[in-house]
Amino acid sequence: MEVREPAVAGAFYPDDAQELRTIIERYLRLAGDVDVKGKVRGIVVPHAGYIYSGPIAAYGYKALSKAKFDKAIILGPSHYATFPGACESGYGLWETPLGRVRAISASGWPVSVFPQAHGPEHCLEVQLPFLQVICGDRDIEVWPLLCGQVEPAELAERIIKELDAKTVVIASSDLSHYNDYDTARKIDSIANKAVPSLDIPEFGREGDACGKTAILTLMHIAKKKKWKGVLLDYRNSGDTAGPKSSVVGYGCYAFYEER
């Protein structure tokens, strides 16, 4: 199997395995109460450098750590290429400093393969170390999928065909970019209300997110599957590791089956 080497280890997160594991475990310990009232089936998590968004992402992975799953479908935006539809990487293994994860392909529908888009992309890669830590020695499979020019409702219908009881969906996205602190909080309040309440029209019209297609796709899946949503955490880079004059917003949401 071809191996996708990490593109942003040493930049977005530590390239030393012990340091990486330690920082993720610390983020997970510091994450607050995530007692979701059901089985977590999907999360929205940010994808910036860990010092900026790792503490927020940890809320989603702490919630996901309580779910029994063996496959994760990871959706995110392409920052380096444009293309129609959605694309796979073509790599059978994805490597991080914590080891390798097996990557699978769609089984029920054709999807393009575009390794050049996946090669430098960070939005999917930064999710893998969190998954590796919460899963421990348990083997899991991932389906890394970049969203191009595609209708979220259509993509959701196709992904639903790949779901089973042990599959979770992860949407990788930051929220608003490069506003001052107070403006960002006001803009991001739209997502913080619309995403967990599954208000697809409102988020589609007014929501601000780089991975908007990925979030909307997960919202369509959740609505179709009758999952409930909850806001787990919201902060921006002005709260974590940057100035308040120009910030990036980070929201973390979970979707779950009611008990």
Secondary structure as the mmCIF struct_conf table of DSSP 4:
data_model
#
loop_
_struct_conf.conf_type_id
_struct_conf.id
_struct_conf.beg_label_comp_id
_struct_conf.beg_label_asym_id
_struct_conf.beg_label_seq_id
_struct_conf.end_label_comp_id
_struct_conf.end_label_asym_id
_struct_conf.end_label_seq_id
STRN STRN1 VAL A 3 ARG A 4
BEND BEND1 ALA A 7 VAL A 8
STRN STRN2 ALA A 9 ALA A 9
TURN_TY1_P TURN_TY1_P1 GLY A 10 PHE A 12
STRN STRN3 TYR A 13 TYR A 13
BEND BEND2 ASP A 15 ASP A 16
HELX_RH_AL_P HELX_RH_AL_P1 ALA A 17 LEU A 30
BEND BEND3 ALA A 31 ALA A 31
BEND BEND4 LYS A 37 LYS A 37
STRN STRN4 GLY A 38 VAL A 45
BEND BEND5 ALA A 48 ALA A 48
HELX_RH_AL_P HELX_RH_AL_P2 TYR A 50 LEU A 64
TURN_TY1_P TURN_TY1_P2 SER A 65 LYS A 66
BEND BEND6 ALA A 67 ALA A 67
BEND BEND7 ASP A 70 ASP A 70
STRN STRN5 LYS A 71 PRO A 77
BEND BEND8 HIS A 79 TYR A 80
STRN STRN6 PRO A 84 PRO A 84
BEND BEND9 GLY A 85 GLY A 85
STRN STRN7 ALA A 86 GLU A 88
BEND BEND10 GLY A 92 GLY A 92
STRN STRN8 LEU A 93 THR A 96
TURN_TY1_P TURN_TY1_P3 PRO A 97 LEU A 98
STRN STRN9 GLY A 99 ALA A 103
BEND BEND11 SER A 107 TRP A 109
STRN STRN10 SER A 112 VAL A 113
HELX_RH_AL_P HELX_RH_AL_P3 PRO A 115 HIS A 118
TURN_TY1_P TURN_TY1_P4 GLY A 119 PRO A 120
TURN_TY1_P TURN_TY1_P5 CYS A 123 VAL A 126
HELX_RH_AL_P HELX_RH_AL_P4 GLN A 127 CYS A 135
TURN_TY1_P TURN_TY1_P6 GLY A 136 ASP A 137
STRN STRN11 GLU A 141 CYS A 147
STRN STRN12 GLN A 149 GLN A 149
HELX_RH_AL_P HELX_RH_AL_P5 PRO A 152 ILE A 160
TURN_TY1_P TURN_TY1_P7 LYS A 161 GLU A 162
TURN_TY1_P TURN_TY1_P8 ALA A 165 LYS A 166
STRN STRN13 THR A 167 SER A 172
STRN STRN14 HIS A 177 ASN A 179
HELX_RH_AL_P HELX_RH_AL_P6 TYR A 181 ALA A 194
TURN_TY1_P TURN_TY1_P9 VAL A 195 LEU A 198
HELX_RH_AL_P HELX_RH_AL_P7 ILE A 200 GLU A 206
TURN_TY1_P TURN_TY1_P10 CYS A 210 GLY A 211
HELX_RH_AL_P HELX_RH_AL_P8 LYS A 212 LYS A 225
TURN_TY1_P TURN_TY1_P11 LYS A 226 LYS A 226
STRN STRN15 LYS A 228 ASN A 236
HELX_RH_AL_P HELX_RH_AL_P9 SER A 237 THR A 240
TURN_TY1_P TURN_TY1_P12 ALA A 241 ALA A 241
BEND BEND12 GLY A 242 GLY A 242
BEND BEND13 LYS A 244 SER A 246
STRN STRN16 VAL A 247 GLU A 258
#
